[in-house]
Amino acid sequence: MTQSHKPLLRVLAGETLATPPVWLMRQAGRYLPEYREVRAKQSDFIAFCLNPEAATEVTLQPIRRYGFDASIVFADILLIPHAMGQKVWFEKGEGPRLTQMELAKLAALSPDGAAERLDPVCETLRRLSKALPGDCTLIGFAGAPWTVATYMIEGAGSKDRWKARTAAWSEPGLMDQLLANLADATADYLIAQAKAGAEVLKIFESWAEGLPAPLFERVVIRPTRRIVETVKAAGITAPIIGFPKGAGPHYVRYAAETGIDAIATDHGLDTDWAVTNLPRGMPVQGQLDPAVLKAGGEALRSETQRLLDAWGGRPYVFNLGHGINPDVPPEHVDALLAYIRGS
């Protein structure tokens, strides 16, 4: 089957489909018993992401079970700092941890060779491109520089990114250098993913919320634009989806100024506002609250229909407004697909 017959690629090219393509962020994950079985055999999470055999298997699991219209490679946004030389590990029940380093040392980490050190992810993509059904689109991804930088500076996830935000204001030169290096490493990584078989690329700006306009321009828009321009200058034609989670009104500037081809929306963004204010011709992805997927039943049916009605007149990809939670019953995903596809 040619690319033009793949529903996701058709929508990202600007076509409006009566039944939108659907996939879910974190669709390969802990809510699936088959995933947990594979995960239990891995020594640590970073090694898991860099194990092409295991990563290919868990990427394929939700496709076998549900028949999603897209498959996103199993990896993690913190592979870039790992490849640049900062130690990254995952504490059970607590999430990622990174070795604490001064901002000057972080800014001195070189992007050179980072993409090559992540070739196991590209090997996973090469395997997936051969194994996926013909109508299923393969997605590659990376974290956006600001989001990745917040983890590098904080040493873990953070609710308010206080250290990173303070550093951005107090040491702008060092912060801008760190973001530029991350942008260059990320662009190389995405280019390699596209060459390995990724048909769509996605940039996850998971911590776009709570930034005043001048800072949003510096730490979100500017580095993302640098990535997009570098990827496209390399001759990569795969459409790029940007996801500035929590950006609120900044979504409009992000869509207009970064060079992305499609925009993913979070569940906190007002749907009516987004329909009115986002560029009319730009494909949109999102917005179902993951908690609705957990709730199931009438709430899931009505919210799904609300979004289908709201976005039905434009190119739209059905997805969550954030990643699927580990406590979501797998049968609720079956129900969601039945609602969307009318089966």
BALOBA-1460 file (C-alpha; in Angstrom, 3 decimals):
// residues 343
<rec num="1" residu="m" x="0.000" y="0.000" z="0.000"/>
<rec num="2" residu="t" x="1.400" y="3.384" z="-0.966"/>
<rec num="3" residu="q" x="1.841" y="6.223" z="1.469"/>
<rec num="4" residu="s" x="-1.034" y="8.138" z="-0.137"/>
<rec num="5" residu="h" x="-3.440" y="5.466" z="1.139"/>
<rec num="6" residu="k" x="-2.333" y="5.804" z="4.750"/>
<rec num="7" residu="p" x="-4.999" y="7.743" z="6.667"/>
<rec num="8" residu="l" x="-2.589" y="9.628" z="8.907"/>
<rec num="9" residu="l" x="-0.443" y="10.802" z="6.002"/>
<rec num="10" residu="r" x="-3.541" y="11.879" z="4.097"/>
<rec num="11" residu="v" x="-4.680" y="14.033" z="7.003"/>
<rec num="12" residu="l" x="-1.232" y="15.502" z="7.566"/>
<rec num="13" residu="a" x="-1.211" y="16.428" z="3.877"/>
<rec num="14" residu="g" x="-4.348" y="18.495" z="4.497"/>
<rec num="15" residu="e" x="-7.187" y="16.087" z="3.718"/>
<rec num="16" residu="t" x="-10.312" y="15.942" z="5.874"/>
<rec num="17" residu="l" x="-11.522" y="12.373" z="6.399"/>
<rec num="18" residu="a" x="-15.009" y="11.331" z="7.494"/>
<rec num="19" residu="t" x="-13.390" y="8.965" z="10.008"/>
<rec num="20" residu="p" x="-10.203" y="10.492" z="11.403"/>
<rec num="21" residu="p" x="-7.086" y="8.407" z="11.891"/>
<rec num="22" residu="v" x="-6.441" y="7.527" z="15.519"/>
<rec num="23" residu="w" x="-3.441" y="6.652" z="17.657"/>
<rec num="24" residu="l" x="-2.654" y="7.340" z="21.308"/>
<rec num="25" residu="m" x="0.404" y="8.840" z="22.933"/>
<rec num="26" residu="r" x="2.111" y="6.165" z="25.072"/>
<rec num="27" residu="q" x="0.001" y="3.523" z="23.342"/>
<rec num="28" residu="a" x="2.857" y="1.078" z="23.949"/>
<rec num="29" residu="g" x="3.020" y="1.107" z="27.709"/>
<rec num="30" residu="r" x="2.172" y="-0.113" z="31.169"/>
<rec num="31" residu="y" x="-1.590" y="-0.388" z="30.665"/>
<rec num="32" residu="l" x="-0.938" y="-3.454" z="28.476"/>
<rec num="33" residu="p" x="-0.135" y="-6.767" z="30.199"/>
<rec num="34" residu="e" x="2.004" y="-7.850" z="27.258"/>
<rec num="35" residu="y" x="4.126" y="-4.705" z="27.677"/>
<rec num="36" residu="r" x="4.645" y="-5.375" z="31.370"/>
<rec num="37" residu="e" x="5.795" y="-8.888" z="30.541"/>
<rec num="38" residu="v" x="8.533" y="-7.587" z="28.232"/>
<rec num="39" residu="r" x="9.489" y="-4.740" z="30.579"/>
<rec num="40" residu="a" x="10.042" y="-7.165" z="33.467"/>
<rec num="41" residu="k" x="12.839" y="-8.826" z="31.508"/>
<rec num="42" residu="q" x="14.815" y="-5.610" z="30.882"/>
<rec num="43" residu="s" x="17.706" y="-4.569" z="33.109"/>
<rec num="44" residu="d" x="16.843" y="-0.862" z="33.071"/>
<rec num="45" residu="f" x="14.680" y="1.534" z="31.089"/>
<rec num="46" residu="i" x="17.414" y="3.199" z="29.013"/>
<rec num="47" residu="a" x="18.735" y="-0.217" z="28.002"/>
<rec num="48" residu="f" x="15.157" y="-1.199" z="27.154"/>
<rec num="49" residu="c" x="14.801" y="1.789" z="24.798"/>
<rec num="50" residu="l" x="18.116" y="0.933" z="23.140"/>
<rec num="51" residu="n" x="17.271" y="-2.759" z="22.652"/>
<rec num="52" residu="p" x="15.893" y="-2.965" z="19.087"/>
<rec num="53" residu="e" x="14.359" y="-6.409" z="19.558"/>
<rec num="54" residu="a" x="12.451" y="-5.489" z="22.720"/>
<rec num="55" residu="a" x="11.568" y="-1.976" z="21.522"/>
<rec num="56" residu="t" x="10.216" y="-3.339" z="18.248"/>
<rec num="57" residu="e" x="8.077" y="-5.871" z="20.088"/>
<rec num="58" residu="v" x="6.425" y="-3.366" z="22.433"/>
<rec num="59" residu="t" x="5.891" y="-0.885" z="19.584"/>
<rec num="60" residu="l" x="4.023" y="-3.547" z="17.639"/>
<rec num="61" residu="q" x="1.904" y="-4.753" z="20.573"/>
<rec num="62" residu="p" x="-0.814" y="-2.032" z="20.421"/>
<rec num="63" residu="i" x="-0.938" y="-2.336" z="16.631"/>
<rec num="64" residu="r" x="-1.652" y="-6.060" z="16.881"/>
<rec num="65" residu="r" x="-4.223" y="-5.534" z="19.613"/>
<rec num="66" residu="y" x="-6.057" y="-2.448" z="18.311"/>
<rec num="67" residu="g" x="-5.052" y="-1.738" z="14.724"/>
<rec num="68" residu="f" x="-4.185" y="1.925" z="15.280"/>
<rec num="69" residu="d" x="-3.560" y="4.054" z="12.212"/>
<rec num="70" residu="a" x="-0.072" y="4.968" z="13.412"/>
<rec num="71" residu="s" x="2.748" y="3.418" z="15.392"/>
<rec num="72" residu="i" x="5.176" y="5.600" z="17.354"/>
<rec num="73" residu="v" x="8.576" y="4.090" z="18.023"/>
<rec num="74" residu="f" x="9.187" y="3.060" z="21.611"/>
<rec num="75" residu="a" x="11.894" y="5.348" z="22.992"/>
<rec num="76" residu="d" x="12.182" y="8.243" z="25.450"/>
<rec num="77" residu="i" x="12.780" y="11.994" z="25.228"/>
<rec num="78" residu="l" x="15.735" y="11.710" z="27.654"/>
<rec num="79" residu="l" x="17.827" y="9.624" z="25.283"/>
<rec num="80" residu="i" x="19.362" y="12.850" z="23.946"/>
<rec num="81" residu="p" x="21.014" y="13.953" z="27.235"/>
<rec num="82" residu="h" x="22.085" y="10.327" z="27.716"/>
<rec num="83" residu="a" x="23.745" y="10.406" z="24.289"/>
<rec num="84" residu="m" x="25.357" y="13.791" z="25.013"/>
<rec num="85" residu="g" x="27.024" y="12.493" z="28.164"/>
<rec num="86" residu="q" x="24.733" y="13.191" z="31.118"/>
<rec num="87" residu="k" x="23.872" y="10.105" z="33.149"/>
<rec num="88" residu="v" x="20.155" y="9.268" z="32.994"/>
<rec num="89" residu="w" x="18.369" y="6.551" z="34.923"/>
<rec num="90" residu="f" x="14.848" y="5.741" z="36.084"/>
<rec num="91" residu="e" x="13.896" y="5.149" z="39.712"/>
<rec num="92" residu="k" x="11.047" y="2.667" z="40.128"/>
<rec num="93" residu="g" x="7.866" y="4.501" z="41.077"/>
<rec num="94" residu="e" x="9.565" y="7.908" z="40.892"/>
<rec num="95" residu="g" x="10.518" y="8.503" z="37.277"/>
<rec num="96" residu="p" x="13.660" y="9.820" z="35.596"/>
<rec num="97" residu="r" x="16.765" y="10.974" z="37.384"/>
<rec num="98" residu="l" x="19.754" y="12.791" z="35.868"/>
<rec num="99" residu="t" x="23.169" y="13.529" z="37.358"/>
<rec num="100" residu="q" x="23.211" y="17.077" z="38.759"/>
<rec num="101" residu="m" x="25.555" y="19.342" z="36.777"/>
<rec num="102" residu="e" x="26.204" y="23.072" z="36.725"/>
<rec num="103" residu="l" x="24.585" y="24.922" z="33.841"/>
<rec num="104" residu="a" x="27.999" y="25.816" z="32.411"/>
<rec num="105" residu="k" x="28.894" y="22.120" z="32.196"/>
<rec num="106" residu="l" x="25.549" y="21.253" z="30.658"/>
<rec num="107" residu="a" x="25.974" y="24.008" z="28.082"/>
<rec num="108" residu="a" x="29.399" y="22.602" z="27.216"/>
<rec num="109" residu="l" x="28.035" y="19.152" z="26.337"/>
<rec num="110" residu="s" x="28.557" y="18.640" z="22.623"/>
<rec num="111" residu="p" x="25.798" y="17.578" z="20.242"/>
<rec num="112" residu="d" x="28.371" y="15.951" z="17.957"/>
<rec num="113" residu="g" x="27.851" y="12.221" z="17.649"/>
<rec num="114" residu="a" x="24.737" y="12.081" z="19.806"/>
<rec num="115" residu="a" x="22.541" y="10.888" z="16.937"/>
<rec num="116" residu="e" x="25.028" y="8.172" z="16.021"/>
<rec num="117" residu="r" x="25.024" y="6.913" z="19.598"/>
<rec num="118" residu="l" x="21.256" y="6.526" z="19.320"/>
<rec num="119" residu="d" x="21.404" y="4.342" z="16.212"/>
<rec num="120" residu="p" x="19.691" y="1.483" z="18.135"/>
<rec num="121" residu="v" x="16.495" y="3.575" z="17.936"/>
<rec num="122" residu="c" x="16.990" y="3.863" z="14.191"/>
<rec num="123" residu="e" x="17.493" y="0.108" z="14.006"/>
<rec num="124" residu="t" x="14.136" y="-0.286" z="15.758"/>
<rec num="125" residu="l" x="12.593" y="1.998" z="13.129"/>
<rec num="126" residu="r" x="14.153" y="-0.022" z="10.324"/>
<rec num="127" residu="r" x="12.646" y="-3.191" z="11.762"/>
<rec num="128" residu="l" x="9.255" y="-1.561" z="12.264"/>
<rec num="129" residu="s" x="9.105" y="-0.234" z="8.725"/>
<rec num="130" residu="k" x="9.234" y="-3.850" z="7.536"/>
<rec num="131" residu="a" x="6.880" y="-5.288" z="10.150"/>
<rec num="132" residu="l" x="3.994" y="-2.818" z="10.282"/>
<rec num="133" residu="p" x="0.769" y="-3.269" z="8.297"/>
<rec num="134" residu="g" x="0.739" y="-1.412" z="4.996"/>
<rec num="135" residu="d" x="-1.800" y="1.211" z="6.090"/>
<rec num="136" residu="c" x="-0.083" y="2.015" z="9.418"/>
<rec num="137" residu="t" x="2.133" y="5.113" z="9.523"/>
<rec num="138" residu="l" x="5.442" y="4.985" z="11.409"/>
<rec num="139" residu="i" x="6.197" y="7.950" z="13.679"/>
<rec num="140" residu="g" x="9.569" y="8.985" z="15.060"/>
<rec num="141" residu="f" x="9.961" y="11.565" z="17.799"/>
<rec num="142" residu="a" x="12.152" y="13.549" z="20.147"/>
<rec num="143" residu="g" x="11.739" y="15.879" z="23.078"/>
<rec num="144" residu="a" x="11.927" y="19.606" z="22.444"/>
<rec num="145" residu="p" x="15.051" y="21.387" z="23.755"/>
<rec num="146" residu="w" x="13.315" y="23.353" z="26.531"/>
<rec num="147" residu="t" x="11.547" y="20.289" z="27.924"/>
<rec num="148" residu="v" x="14.721" y="18.208" z="27.805"/>
<rec num="149" residu="a" x="16.750" y="21.072" z="29.326"/>
<rec num="150" residu="t" x="14.375" y="21.299" z="32.287"/>
<rec num="151" residu="y" x="15.105" y="17.673" z="33.170"/>
<rec num="152" residu="m" x="18.827" y="18.205" z="32.683"/>
<rec num="153" residu="i" x="18.856" y="21.226" z="35.008"/>
<rec num="154" residu="e" x="16.388" y="19.999" z="37.624"/>
<rec num="155" residu="g" x="17.820" y="16.475" z="37.701"/>
<rec num="156" residu="a" x="14.287" y="15.057" z="37.532"/>
<rec num="157" residu="g" x="10.769" y="16.013" z="36.598"/>
<rec num="158" residu="s" x="9.497" y="19.215" z="38.208"/>
<rec num="159" residu="k" x="6.050" y="20.729" z="38.648"/>
<rec num="160" residu="d" x="7.133" y="24.326" z="38.116"/>
<rec num="161" residu="r" x="10.612" y="23.992" z="36.488"/>
<rec num="162" residu="w" x="11.819" y="26.617" z="38.975"/>
<rec num="163" residu="k" x="15.567" y="26.043" z="38.539"/>
<rec num="164" residu="a" x="15.310" y="25.979" z="34.755"/>
<rec num="165" residu="r" x="13.137" y="29.088" z="34.560"/>
<rec num="166" residu="t" x="15.420" y="30.968" z="36.930"/>
<rec num="167" residu="a" x="18.469" y="29.935" z="34.923"/>
<rec num="168" residu="a" x="16.831" y="31.092" z="31.701"/>
<rec num="169" residu="w" x="16.439" y="34.585" z="33.172"/>
<rec num="170" residu="s" x="19.675" y="34.823" z="35.159"/>
<rec num="171" residu="e" x="22.102" y="33.070" z="32.803"/>
<rec num="172" residu="p" x="20.591" y="33.604" z="29.332"/>
<rec num="173" residu="g" x="23.839" y="33.042" z="27.450"/>
<rec num="174" residu="l" x="24.450" y="29.626" z="28.951"/>
<rec num="175" residu="m" x="20.804" y="28.633" z="28.635"/>
<rec num="176" residu="d" x="20.680" y="29.671" z="24.986"/>
<rec num="177" residu="q" x="23.839" y="27.662" z="24.312"/>
<rec num="178" residu="l" x="22.386" y="24.575" z="25.968"/>
<rec num="179" residu="l" x="19.166" y="24.928" z="23.962"/>
<rec num="180" residu="a" x="21.099" y="25.423" z="20.709"/>
<rec num="181" residu="n" x="23.191" y="22.311" z="21.364"/>
<rec num="182" residu="l" x="20.071" y="20.321" z="22.185"/>
<rec num="183" residu="a" x="18.375" y="21.614" z="19.033"/>
<rec num="184" residu="d" x="21.312" y="20.531" z="16.883"/>
<rec num="185" residu="a" x="21.507" y="17.074" z="18.471"/>
<rec num="186" residu="t" x="17.740" y="16.676" z="18.163"/>
<rec num="187" residu="a" x="17.681" y="17.727" z="14.518"/>
<rec num="188" residu="d" x="20.401" y="15.195" z="13.672"/>
<rec num="189" residu="y" x="18.477" y="12.533" z="15.584"/>
<rec num="190" residu="l" x="15.209" y="13.260" z="13.761"/>
<rec num="191" residu="i" x="16.960" y="13.289" z="10.394"/>
<rec num="192" residu="a" x="18.426" y="9.868" z="11.202"/>
<rec num="193" residu="q" x="14.996" y="8.603" z="12.240"/>
<rec num="194" residu="a" x="13.453" y="9.756" z="8.973"/>
<rec num="195" residu="k" x="16.215" y="8.074" z="6.983"/>
<rec num="196" residu="a" x="15.587" y="4.892" z="8.997"/>
<rec num="197" residu="g" x="11.911" y="4.779" z="8.015"/>
<rec num="198" residu="a" x="9.960" y="7.269" z="10.136"/>
<rec num="199" residu="e" x="7.231" y="8.751" z="7.930"/>
<rec num="200" residu="v" x="6.162" y="11.406" z="10.440"/>
<rec num="201" residu="l" x="8.237" y="13.205" z="13.081"/>
<rec num="202" residu="k" x="6.898" y="14.588" z="16.348"/>
<rec num="203" residu="i" x="8.457" y="17.120" z="18.720"/>
<rec num="204" residu="f" x="7.239" y="16.844" z="22.310"/>
<rec num="205" residu="e" x="7.325" y="20.140" z="24.219"/>
<rec num="206" residu="s" x="5.829" y="18.645" z="27.360"/>
<rec num="207" residu="w" x="6.613" y="21.634" z="29.606"/>
<rec num="208" residu="a" x="5.426" y="24.592" z="27.513"/>
<rec num="209" residu="e" x="3.071" y="25.852" z="30.210"/>
<rec num="210" residu="g" x="3.636" y="28.780" z="32.550"/>
<rec num="211" residu="l" x="6.027" y="30.748" z="30.341"/>
<rec num="212" residu="p" x="5.627" y="34.499" z="29.736"/>
<rec num="213" residu="a" x="5.777" y="35.578" z="26.098"/>
<rec num="214" residu="p" x="9.450" y="36.675" z="25.981"/>
<rec num="215" residu="l" x="10.618" y="33.423" z="27.536"/>
<rec num="216" residu="f" x="8.327" y="31.340" z="25.334"/>
<rec num="217" residu="e" x="9.921" y="32.970" z="22.296"/>
<rec num="218" residu="r" x="13.454" y="32.246" z="23.515"/>
<rec num="219" residu="v" x="13.178" y="28.751" z="24.934"/>
<rec num="220" residu="v" x="10.334" y="27.203" z="22.937"/>
<rec num="221" residu="i" x="9.807" y="28.868" z="19.563"/>
<rec num="222" residu="r" x="13.421" y="29.665" z="18.672"/>
<rec num="223" residu="p" x="14.935" y="26.200" z="19.359"/>
<rec num="224" residu="t" x="11.973" y="24.412" z="17.753"/>
<rec num="225" residu="r" x="12.272" y="26.554" z="14.634"/>
<rec num="226" residu="r" x="15.987" y="25.741" z="14.528"/>
<rec num="227" residu="i" x="15.180" y="22.016" z="14.568"/>
<rec num="228" residu="v" x="12.482" y="22.247" z="11.893"/>
<rec num="229" residu="e" x="14.625" y="24.352" z="9.580"/>
<rec num="230" residu="t" x="17.595" y="21.996" z="9.946"/>
<rec num="231" residu="v" x="15.499" y="18.890" z="9.321"/>
<rec num="232" residu="k" x="13.854" y="20.364" z="6.233"/>
<rec num="233" residu="a" x="17.147" y="21.747" z="4.904"/>
<rec num="234" residu="a" x="18.473" y="18.179" z="4.996"/>
<rec num="235" residu="g" x="15.834" y="17.207" z="2.442"/>
<rec num="236" residu="i" x="13.530" y="15.427" z="4.898"/>
<rec num="237" residu="t" x="9.922" y="15.674" z="3.704"/>
<rec num="238" residu="a" x="8.259" y="13.788" z="6.567"/>
<rec num="239" residu="p" x="5.604" y="16.058" z="8.121"/>
<rec num="240" residu="i" x="6.491" y="17.395" z="11.558"/>
<rec num="241" residu="i" x="3.941" y="17.534" z="14.389"/>
<rec num="242" residu="g" x="4.615" y="19.941" z="17.249"/>
<rec num="243" residu="f" x="3.096" y="19.454" z="20.700"/>
<rec num="244" residu="p" x="3.501" y="22.482" z="23.015"/>
<rec num="245" residu="k" x="1.538" y="21.035" z="25.932"/>
<rec num="246" residu="g" x="0.013" y="23.671" z="28.190"/>
<rec num="247" residu="a" x="0.971" y="26.597" z="25.945"/>
<rec num="248" residu="g" x="-2.536" y="28.100" z="26.006"/>
<rec num="249" residu="p" x="-2.755" y="31.239" z="23.815"/>
<rec num="250" residu="h" x="0.881" y="30.715" z="22.788"/>
<rec num="251" residu="y" x="-0.381" y="27.846" z="20.612"/>
<rec num="252" residu="v" x="-1.139" y="30.408" z="17.886"/>
<rec num="253" residu="r" x="2.412" y="31.768" z="17.795"/>
<rec num="254" residu="y" x="3.863" y="28.281" z="18.027"/>
<rec num="255" residu="a" x="1.815" y="27.112" z="15.046"/>
<rec num="256" residu="a" x="2.691" y="30.182" z="12.984"/>
<rec num="257" residu="e" x="6.362" y="30.661" z="13.815"/>
<rec num="258" residu="t" x="8.056" y="27.279" z="14.308"/>
<rec num="259" residu="g" x="7.569" y="25.870" z="10.795"/>
<rec num="260" residu="i" x="5.745" y="22.731" z="11.938"/>
<rec num="261" residu="d" x="3.273" y="21.045" z="9.594"/>
<rec num="262" residu="a" x="0.674" y="19.961" z="12.173"/>
<rec num="263" residu="i" x="-0.107" y="20.779" z="15.781"/>
<rec num="264" residu="a" x="-1.061" y="18.498" z="18.660"/>
<rec num="265" residu="t" x="-3.383" y="19.969" z="21.280"/>
<rec num="266" residu="d" x="-3.657" y="19.181" z="24.978"/>
<rec num="267" residu="h" x="-6.894" y="18.494" z="26.852"/>
<rec num="268" residu="g" x="-6.669" y="21.738" z="28.832"/>
<rec num="269" residu="l" x="-6.917" y="23.881" z="25.701"/>
<rec num="270" residu="d" x="-10.417" y="25.261" z="25.113"/>
<rec num="271" residu="t" x="-11.734" y="23.473" z="22.042"/>
<rec num="272" residu="d" x="-13.909" y="26.293" z="20.738"/>
<rec num="273" residu="w" x="-11.042" y="28.756" z="21.111"/>
<rec num="274" residu="a" x="-8.649" y="26.390" z="19.356"/>
<rec num="275" residu="v" x="-11.042" y="25.754" z="16.458"/>
<rec num="276" residu="t" x="-11.380" y="29.502" z="15.958"/>
<rec num="277" residu="n" x="-7.770" y="30.581" z="16.473"/>
<rec num="278" residu="l" x="-5.490" y="27.851" z="15.159"/>
<rec num="279" residu="p" x="-4.551" y="28.181" z="11.465"/>
<rec num="280" residu="r" x="-7.482" y="26.871" z="9.475"/>
<rec num="281" residu="g" x="-5.465" y="24.794" z="7.039"/>
<rec num="282" residu="m" x="-3.147" y="23.251" z="9.626"/>
<rec num="283" residu="p" x="-3.902" y="19.644" z="10.623"/>
<rec num="284" residu="v" x="-4.737" y="19.274" z="14.319"/>
<rec num="285" residu="q" x="-4.243" y="16.303" z="16.643"/>
<rec num="286" residu="g" x="-5.600" y="15.679" z="20.152"/>
<rec num="287" residu="q" x="-7.526" y="16.599" z="22.711"/>
<rec num="288" residu="l" x="-9.213" y="13.811" z="24.665"/>
<rec num="289" residu="d" x="-8.536" y="13.963" z="28.416"/>
<rec num="290" residu="p" x="-6.747" y="10.714" z="29.414"/>
<rec num="291" residu="a" x="-8.956" y="10.663" z="32.532"/>
<rec num="292" residu="v" x="-11.995" y="10.270" z="30.268"/>
<rec num="293" residu="l" x="-10.395" y="7.185" z="28.752"/>
<rec num="294" residu="k" x="-9.948" y="5.828" z="32.270"/>
<rec num="295" residu="a" x="-13.590" y="6.661" z="33.165"/>
<rec num="296" residu="g" x="-15.031" y="4.975" z="30.077"/>
<rec num="297" residu="g" x="-18.764" y="4.565" z="29.557"/>
<rec num="298" residu="e" x="-20.985" y="7.510" z="28.689"/>
<rec num="299" residu="a" x="-18.291" y="10.066" z="29.533"/>
<rec num="300" residu="l" x="-15.977" y="8.508" z="26.963"/>
<rec num="301" residu="r" x="-18.697" y="8.300" z="24.334"/>
<rec num="302" residu="s" x="-19.893" y="11.879" z="24.772"/>
<rec num="303" residu="e" x="-16.434" y="13.459" z="24.933"/>
<rec num="304" residu="t" x="-15.312" y="11.504" z="21.892"/>
<rec num="305" residu="q" x="-18.359" y="12.706" z="19.970"/>
<rec num="306" residu="r" x="-17.833" y="16.283" z="21.123"/>
<rec num="307" residu="l" x="-14.322" y="16.317" z="19.697"/>
<rec num="308" residu="l" x="-15.353" y="14.596" z="16.484"/>
<rec num="309" residu="d" x="-18.051" y="17.237" z="15.998"/>
<rec num="310" residu="a" x="-15.772" y="20.150" z="16.878"/>
<rec num="311" residu="w" x="-12.904" y="19.161" z="14.595"/>
<rec num="312" residu="g" x="-14.912" y="17.424" z="11.889"/>
<rec num="313" residu="g" x="-14.610" y="20.183" z="9.316"/>
<rec num="314" residu="r" x="-10.824" y="20.160" z="9.060"/>
<rec num="315" residu="p" x="-7.867" y="17.744" z="8.887"/>
<rec num="316" residu="y" x="-7.940" y="16.031" z="12.278"/>
<rec num="317" residu="v" x="-6.094" y="13.185" z="13.991"/>
<rec num="318" residu="f" x="-7.849" y="11.702" z="17.020"/>
<rec num="319" residu="n" x="-5.562" y="11.347" z="20.019"/>
<rec num="320" residu="l" x="-5.347" y="12.079" z="23.715"/>
<rec num="321" residu="g" x="-4.338" y="15.443" z="25.142"/>
<rec num="322" residu="h" x="-1.429" y="13.675" z="26.887"/>
<rec num="323" residu="g" x="-0.144" y="10.112" z="27.240"/>
<rec num="324" residu="i" x="-2.325" y="7.155" z="28.162"/>
<rec num="325" residu="n" x="-2.180" y="6.361" z="31.896"/>
<rec num="326" residu="p" x="-1.029" y="2.965" z="33.194"/>
<rec num="327" residu="d" x="-4.339" y="2.366" z="35.023"/>
<rec num="328" residu="v" x="-6.518" y="2.639" z="31.902"/>
<rec num="329" residu="p" x="-8.384" y="-0.639" z="31.249"/>
<rec num="330" residu="p" x="-7.374" y="-1.952" z="27.805"/>
<rec num="331" residu="e" x="-11.035" y="-2.584" z="26.948"/>
<rec num="332" residu="h" x="-11.718" y="1.155" z="27.185"/>
<rec num="333" residu="v" x="-9.381" y="1.626" z="24.233"/>
<rec num="334" residu="d" x="-11.470" y="-0.903" z="22.301"/>
<rec num="335" residu="a" x="-14.569" y="1.146" z="23.156"/>
<rec num="336" residu="l" x="-12.900" y="4.374" z="22.032"/>
<rec num="337" residu="l" x="-12.006" y="2.894" z="18.665"/>
<rec num="338" residu="a" x="-15.541" y="1.560" z="18.252"/>
<rec num="339" residu="y" x="-16.967" y="5.041" z="18.887"/>
<rec num="340" residu="i" x="-14.602" y="6.676" z="16.413"/>
<rec num="341" residu="r" x="-14.919" y="4.071" z="13.690"/>
<rec num="342" residu="g" x="-18.633" y="3.413" z="14.170"/>
<rec num="343" residu="s" x="-18.202" y="-0.317" z="14.669"/>
